[in-house]
Amino acid sequence: MGTLILMIVVGLCAFGFLILFFRFFGLWFRALLSGSYVGMGKLVGMWLRHVNSGIIVDSRIMLSTAGIDVDSDMLETHFLARGDVMKVSRALVAANKANIPLPFQRAAAIDLAGRDVLEAVRTSVNPKVIDCPDATKGKHTIDAVAKDGIQLQVKARVTVRANIERLVGGATEETIIARVGEGIVTTIGSSESYKTVLENPDTISKRVLEKGLDAGTAFEILSIDIADIDVGANVGAKLQADQAEADKWRFQAEAEKRRAAAQAREQEMIALVQENRAKVVLAESEIPLAIAEAFRSGHLGIMDYYRLKNIQADTDMRAAIGKDA
């Protein structure tokens, strides 16, 4: 009975071994014939670790055929790290053919950083052109104003080549576009006249290139070409007109303020005159009382009173004659 059980166990093991052998025999044999040997045990281990052994074997064959020695364990590690093993392998082959130094560790790091390592190698071999500004962002020209107040609208094209060494941690195309735009605005803004810029648009390219705008980026700027330059609005004249309009409103407000103050002062003087007239009327009303008091106290006689009345009558007559004249 024990011998039967042992035979059954051995038979099951042999059957399982045959299943695994025939499952991975094709990959193992293909790797063996291509000179990129991957052991049967490693293939089984990949299966247990849920690694796509077909991708690992194909990548290793591709690299080995190109003369690049990368161990299957490194490829498996990159796969487990959610990297694109095939793309990294193609990038290594392309870099090797173009004599670009690109070790597997750097290529894997670039891929895991979210960059397209294959596209980077292609850009390094075949430079790409970046439009500045990026029309897809809704802006079609870079607007800058010269010292004479004339606005210029510029379109530039930047030819760049990927810098493999700075691809990890380097700034992207957006930074290149922003720096080139800043350089164009600065160059035009420092020009005495817009005519100078129109006569020599290449001065923009030269000054911008001198600033080393590709520092800290994942690209190397090869050239900056001015694709188009147009004359825009007279910003200086518009600003002067706006300032003159603002000054006019300010002066009008100050004049209105002075007019209101003068009117208020006039009303104050009218009120003061009325007040003084009231005081005169009040003083005149006290004269009869003073005369009566003088009569009672004996300081004024009846003849003195009549003489005073005659003087008043004479004064009123002279005043009437003066008015008629």
C-alpha positions as CSV (number, residue, x, y, z in Angstrom):
1,M,0.0,0.0,0.0
2,G,2.8,2.4,0.9
3,T,4.6,1.6,-2.4
4,L,1.4,2.4,-4.3
5,I,1.0,5.8,-2.6
6,L,4.7,6.6,-3.3
7,M,4.3,5.7,-6.9
8,I,1.2,7.9,-7.2
9,V,3.1,10.9,-5.6
10,V,6.0,10.4,-7.9
11,G,3.7,10.1,-10.9
12,L,1.9,13.3,-10.0
13,C,5.2,15.1,-9.5
14,A,6.5,13.8,-12.9
15,F,3.2,14.8,-14.5
16,G,3.5,18.4,-13.0
17,F,7.1,18.6,-14.1
18,L,6.1,17.6,-17.6
19,I,3.3,20.3,-17.7
20,L,5.7,23.0,-16.5
21,F,8.4,21.7,-18.9
22,F,6.1,21.8,-22.0
23,R,4.7,25.2,-20.8
24,F,8.1,26.9,-20.7
25,F,10.0,24.7,-23.1
26,G,9.3,27.1,-26.1
27,L,10.7,30.1,-24.2
28,W,13.6,28.2,-22.8
29,F,14.6,26.7,-26.1
30,R,14.2,30.1,-27.9
31,A,16.4,31.8,-25.4
32,L,18.9,29.0,-25.6
33,L,19.2,29.2,-29.4
34,S,19.6,33.0,-29.4
35,G,22.4,32.8,-27.0
36,S,20.4,34.5,-24.2
37,Y,20.1,31.6,-21.9
38,V,17.4,31.8,-19.2
39,G,17.2,28.8,-16.9
40,M,14.0,26.7,-16.6
41,G,14.0,27.4,-12.9
42,K,14.0,31.1,-13.5
43,L,11.1,30.8,-15.9
44,V,9.1,28.9,-13.3
45,G,10.0,31.4,-10.7
46,M,8.7,34.2,-12.9
47,W,5.5,32.4,-13.3
48,L,5.2,32.1,-9.5
49,R,5.9,35.8,-9.1
50,H,3.3,36.7,-11.8
51,V,6.0,38.1,-14.1
52,N,5.3,37.9,-17.9
53,S,8.2,35.6,-18.8
54,G,7.6,36.1,-22.5
55,I,8.4,39.8,-22.2
56,I,11.5,39.1,-20.2
57,V,12.8,36.5,-22.7
58,D,12.0,38.6,-25.7
59,S,13.7,41.7,-24.2
60,R,16.7,39.7,-23.3
61,I,17.0,38.2,-26.8
62,M,16.6,41.7,-28.3
63,L,19.4,43.1,-26.1
64,S,21.7,40.1,-26.5
65,T,21.3,40.3,-30.3
66,A,22.3,44.0,-30.2
67,G,25.4,43.1,-28.1
68,I,24.0,44.5,-24.8
69,D,24.3,42.3,-21.8
70,V,21.5,42.8,-19.3
71,D,20.7,40.0,-16.8
72,S,17.2,38.6,-16.7
73,D,16.9,39.4,-13.0
74,M,17.3,43.2,-13.7
75,L,14.6,43.0,-16.4
76,E,12.3,41.1,-14.0
77,T,13.0,43.7,-11.2
78,H,12.0,46.5,-13.6
79,F,8.8,44.6,-14.6
80,L,7.9,44.2,-10.9
81,A,8.4,47.9,-10.4
82,R,5.7,48.5,-13.0
83,G,8.1,49.6,-15.7
84,D,7.8,49.1,-19.4
85,V,10.5,46.5,-20.1
86,M,10.1,46.3,-23.8
87,K,10.2,50.1,-24.2
88,V,13.4,50.3,-22.1
89,S,14.9,47.5,-24.2
90,R,14.1,49.2,-27.4
91,A,15.6,52.5,-26.1
92,L,18.8,50.7,-25.1
93,V,19.1,49.2,-28.6
94,A,18.4,52.5,-30.3
95,A,21.0,54.3,-28.0
96,N,23.5,51.6,-28.7
97,K,23.1,52.0,-32.5
98,A,23.4,55.7,-32.2
99,N,26.5,55.5,-30.0
100,I,24.7,57.2,-27.1
101,P,25.9,56.1,-23.7
102,L,22.8,54.8,-21.9
103,P,23.2,52.2,-19.1
104,F,20.2,50.1,-18.2
105,Q,19.9,51.6,-14.7
106,R,19.5,55.1,-16.1
107,A,17.0,53.9,-18.8
108,A,15.0,52.2,-16.1
109,A,15.1,55.3,-13.9
110,I,13.9,57.4,-16.8
111,D,11.0,55.0,-17.5
112,L,10.0,54.8,-13.8
113,A,10.1,58.6,-13.6
114,G,7.2,58.7,-16.1
115,R,9.3,59.8,-19.1
116,D,9.2,58.1,-22.5
117,V,12.8,56.9,-22.6
118,L,12.4,55.6,-26.2
119,E,11.1,59.0,-27.4
120,A,14.0,60.7,-25.5
121,V,16.5,58.6,-27.4
122,R,14.8,59.4,-30.7
123,T,14.8,63.1,-29.8
124,S,18.5,62.9,-28.9
125,V,19.2,61.4,-32.4
126,N,16.6,63.5,-34.3
127,P,16.1,66.9,-32.7
128,K,12.6,68.2,-32.3
129,V,11.1,71.6,-32.9
130,I,9.1,73.3,-30.2
131,D,6.7,76.2,-31.0
132,C,7.0,79.2,-28.7
133,P,4.4,80.0,-27.6
134,D,2.5,76.8,-27.6
135,A,-0.5,77.4,-29.8
136,T,-2.4,74.5,-28.1
137,K,-2.5,76.6,-24.9
138,G,-4.5,79.3,-26.6
139,K,-1.8,81.9,-27.1
140,H,-0.3,82.3,-30.6
141,T,2.3,85.1,-30.2
142,I,4.6,86.5,-27.6
143,D,3.8,90.2,-27.1
144,A,6.5,92.6,-26.0
145,V,6.9,96.4,-26.0
146,A,10.0,98.3,-27.1
147,K,11.2,101.5,-25.3
148,D,9.4,103.6,-27.9
149,G,6.1,102.1,-26.9
150,I,5.4,100.0,-30.0
151,Q,4.3,96.5,-29.4
152,L,5.8,93.5,-31.3
153,Q,4.2,90.1,-31.7
154,V,6.7,87.3,-32.1
155,K,6.5,83.6,-33.0
156,A,9.6,81.5,-32.4
157,R,10.7,78.0,-33.0
158,V,13.1,76.3,-30.7
159,T,15.1,73.3,-31.9
160,V,16.1,71.0,-29.0
161,R,17.8,67.7,-28.4
162,A,17.1,65.5,-25.5
163,N,19.9,65.4,-22.8
164,I,19.8,61.8,-21.6
165,E,22.0,62.7,-18.5
166,R,19.5,65.3,-17.3
167,L,16.3,63.5,-18.3
168,V,15.7,62.4,-14.7
169,G,15.0,65.5,-12.7
170,G,15.3,67.9,-15.6
171,A,12.7,70.5,-16.5
172,T,10.2,69.8,-19.3
173,E,9.3,71.5,-22.6
174,E,7.0,74.0,-20.7
175,T,10.1,75.4,-18.9
176,I,11.9,75.8,-22.3
177,I,8.9,77.7,-23.7
178,A,8.6,79.9,-20.7
179,R,12.3,80.8,-20.6
180,V,12.5,81.5,-24.3
181,G,9.3,83.7,-24.0
182,E,10.9,85.6,-21.1
183,G,14.1,86.1,-23.1
184,I,12.2,87.5,-26.1
185,V,10.3,89.9,-23.9
186,T,13.5,91.1,-22.2
187,T,15.3,91.6,-25.5
188,I,12.6,93.6,-27.1
189,G,11.9,95.6,-24.0
190,S,15.6,96.7,-23.9
191,S,15.6,97.8,-27.5
192,E,15.4,101.6,-28.1
193,S,13.0,101.2,-31.1
194,Y,10.9,98.6,-32.6
195,K,12.5,99.3,-36.0
196,T,15.8,98.0,-34.6
197,V,14.2,94.7,-33.8
198,L,12.5,94.5,-37.2
199,E,15.8,95.3,-39.0
200,N,17.7,92.6,-37.1
201,P,15.4,89.9,-35.7
202,D,18.4,87.6,-35.3
203,T,19.5,89.7,-32.3
204,I,16.7,88.2,-30.4
205,S,18.0,84.7,-31.1
206,K,21.5,85.6,-30.2
207,R,20.7,87.3,-26.9
208,V,18.3,84.5,-25.8
209,L,20.9,81.8,-26.6
210,E,23.5,83.7,-24.6
211,K,21.4,83.3,-21.5
212,G,21.9,79.5,-21.3
213,L,18.2,78.8,-21.1
214,D,18.6,75.0,-21.2
215,A,20.3,74.9,-17.8
216,G,18.6,72.4,-15.5
217,T,16.3,71.1,-18.3
218,A,16.1,67.8,-20.0
219,F,17.0,69.3,-23.3
220,E,19.9,71.0,-25.1
221,I,18.8,74.1,-27.2
222,L,20.4,73.9,-30.6
223,S,18.8,77.0,-32.2
224,I,16.1,79.6,-31.7
225,D,14.6,80.9,-34.9
226,I,12.2,83.8,-35.2
227,A,9.4,82.4,-37.4
228,D,7.3,85.6,-37.6
229,I,7.3,89.1,-36.1
230,D,4.5,91.7,-36.6
231,V,3.9,95.2,-35.3
232,G,1.1,95.5,-32.8
233,A,-0.5,98.4,-31.1
234,N,1.1,101.6,-30.0
235,V,1.0,100.8,-26.4
236,G,3.0,103.9,-25.4
237,A,0.6,106.3,-27.0
238,K,-2.3,104.5,-25.5
239,L,-0.8,104.7,-22.1
240,Q,-0.1,108.4,-22.5
241,A,-3.7,109.0,-23.7
242,D,-5.0,107.1,-20.7
243,Q,-2.8,109.1,-18.4
244,A,-3.9,112.4,-20.0
245,E,-7.6,111.3,-19.6
246,A,-6.9,110.5,-16.0
247,D,-5.2,113.8,-15.4
248,K,-8.1,115.6,-17.0
249,W,-10.6,114.0,-14.6
250,R,-8.3,114.7,-11.7
251,F,-8.0,118.4,-12.6
252,Q,-11.8,118.6,-13.2
253,A,-12.4,117.1,-9.8
254,E,-10.0,119.6,-8.2
255,A,-11.7,122.5,-10.0
256,E,-15.1,121.3,-8.9
257,K,-13.8,121.1,-5.4
258,R,-12.5,124.7,-5.6
259,R,-15.8,125.9,-7.1
260,A,-17.8,124.2,-4.3
261,A,-15.5,125.9,-1.8
262,A,-16.0,129.3,-3.4
263,Q,-19.8,128.8,-3.4
264,A,-19.8,127.8,0.2
265,R,-17.7,130.9,1.1
266,E,-20.1,133.1,-0.9
267,Q,-23.0,131.8,1.1
268,E,-21.1,132.4,4.3
269,M,-20.4,136.0,3.3
270,I,-24.1,136.6,2.4
271,A,-25.1,135.2,5.8
272,L,-22.5,137.5,7.5
273,V,-23.9,140.6,5.6
274,Q,-27.5,139.7,6.7
275,E,-26.2,139.3,10.3
276,N,-24.5,142.7,10.2
277,R,-27.6,144.3,8.8
278,A,-29.6,142.8,11.6
279,K,-27.2,144.3,14.0
280,V,-27.6,147.8,12.3
281,V,-31.4,147.6,12.5
282,L,-31.1,146.6,16.1
283,A,-28.8,149.5,16.8
284,E,-31.1,151.9,15.0
285,S,-34.1,150.7,17.0
286,E,-32.3,151.8,20.1
287,I,-32.0,155.5,19.0
288,P,-35.6,156.6,19.9
289,L,-35.2,155.0,23.2
290,A,-31.9,156.9,23.7
291,I,-33.6,160.2,22.7
292,A,-36.5,159.6,25.1
293,E,-34.1,158.9,27.9
294,A,-32.2,162.1,27.0
295,F,-35.5,164.1,27.3
296,R,-36.2,162.6,30.7
297,S,-32.8,163.2,32.0
298,G,-32.7,166.8,30.8
299,H,-29.7,166.3,28.5
300,L,-31.8,167.1,25.3
301,G,-34.1,170.1,24.8
302,I,-37.0,170.5,22.5
303,M,-35.0,172.8,20.2
304,D,-32.2,170.4,20.0
305,Y,-34.7,167.7,19.0
306,Y,-36.1,169.9,16.2
307,R,-32.6,170.7,14.9
308,L,-31.8,167.0,14.8
309,K,-35.0,166.4,12.9
310,N,-34.1,169.2,10.4
311,I,-30.7,167.6,9.9
312,Q,-32.2,164.2,9.2
313,A,-34.7,165.7,6.8
314,D,-31.9,167.6,5.0
315,T,-29.8,164.4,4.8
316,D,-32.8,162.5,3.3
317,M,-33.4,165.2,0.8
318,R,-29.7,165.2,-0.3
319,A,-29.8,161.4,-0.6
320,A,-33.0,161.6,-2.8
321,I,-31.4,164.3,-5.0
322,G,-28.3,162.1,-5.3
323,K,-30.3,159.1,-6.4
324,D,-32.2,161.1,-9.1
325,A,-29.0,162.5,-10.5
